[in-house]
């Protein structure tokens, strides 16, 4: 059983929304690090943005798998 079935589609959409909200915070961190020319903060911010992007991709995959399951089970 996929994770979407356990928490529901609404929960998955909420998770995507909150993850995207976190992305805006991390992009701001990257911008500030560029302005201050702080390489370590910049690398940290970029890693966080990559983690957010991966998280959203995983959630979208869960939604697609749940949709495919719905089609197969009717």
C-alpha positions in Angstrom: 0.0 0.0 0.0 1.4 3.4 -0.9 2.0 6.2 1.6 -0.7 8.3 0.0 -3.4 5.8 0.9 -2.3 6.0 4.6 -2.4 9.8 4.9 -4.8 10.6 2.1 -4.5 12.8 -0.9 -5.4 16.0 1.1 -2.5 15.2 3.4 -0.2 14.8 0.5 -1.2 18.0 -1.1 -0.7 19.7 2.3 2.7 18.2 2.5 3.6 19.5 -1.0 2.4 23.0 0.0 4.4 23.1 3.2 7.4 21.8 1.4 7.1 24.5 -1.3 6.7 27.1 1.5 10.0 25.9 2.9 11.6 26.3 -0.5 10.9 30.0 -0.5 12.7 30.3 2.9 15.7 28.4 1.5 15.9 30.5 -1.7 16.0 33.6 0.5 18.9 32.1 2.5 20.7 31.4 -0.8 20.2 35.1 -1.9 21.5 36.4 1.4 24.5 34.2 1.2 25.3 35.4 -2.3 25.0 39.0 -1.1 27.3 38.4 1.8 29.6 36.2 -0.3 29.4 33.5 2.3 30.4 30.3 0.5 29.5 28.0 3.4 26.0 29.5 3.8 25.5 29.4 0.0 26.4 25.6 -0.1 24.1 25.0 2.8 21.3 26.8 1.2 21.7 25.0 -2.1 21.7 21.7 -0.4 18.5 22.6 1.4 16.9 23.7 -1.9 17.9 20.4 -3.5 16.4 18.5 -0.5 13.1 20.4 -0.9 13.1 19.6 -4.6 13.6 16.0 -4.0 10.9 15.9 -1.3 8.4 17.5 -3.7 9.3 15.0 -6.4 8.7 12.1 -4.0 5.3 13.4 -3.0 4.3 13.9 -6.6 5.4 10.4 -7.4 3.2 9.1 -4.5 0.2 11.0 -5.9 0.8 9.5 -9.4 1.2 6.0 -8.0 -2.0 6.4 -6.0 -3.8 7.7 -9.1 -2.5 4.6 -11.1 -3.8 2.3 -8.3 -7.2 4.0 -8.4 -7.5 3.4 -12.1 -6.5 -0.3 -11.8 -8.8 -1.0 -8.9 -11.7 0.9 -10.4 
